Amino acid sequence: MTDAEVHEIVHSFAYATKLAIRAGLDGVEIHGANGWLIQQFVSATYNH
C-alpha cells in the first residue's frame, strides 16, 4: 500500500467512529489481530 492509501484507511476508521458516536454509541472496538489489516501495519512480517 502507498502512504496515501494507509492514510485513507486511517481516515476511514476515524470517520466511521465519528458516525458511530453521533448515532449514540458509547465507543467502538477495532479488531486488529489475526492477520487483519491493522495488525499488518504494525507487523514486521508484513510491513517492510
N, C-alpha and C positions, 0 to 999 in steps of 0.2 A: 504494500500500500504506500501511496505517496504521503508526505506530510499533510498535504491539503485534505486527503481522504480521511486520515486519522482525526484531524481537527473537525471535519464534518461529522464523523461518528460521535465524537465527544459533544459537539453542539447538539446533535440529535438527542442524546441521552439527557442533556440539561433541559432542552425544550420539553421533552416528554415528562420530565419531573415537574416542571413548572405547570404543565397542564394537569397533572395528577393533583397537585396541591390546590390549584384553582377549583378542581372538581370536588374538593373536600377531603381528600385522603390525608392521613397524618404523616405518611412517609412512603418511600419506595425501597425496594430491595433490588439490587443489581447483581445478577448471578455472574460471577467472574472466575469460575473454576472449570475443571473438566474439559479443557481444550476450547472453551468458548473464546470469542474474540478478545475480551478484556484480559483474560489470562494470557493470551498470546502476546499482547502488548508488553507485558512485564516479564515474559519468559525468555531467557537467553537461548533456549532451544529454537524458538520461532522468530524472535526479534533480533535480527543481526544488525 
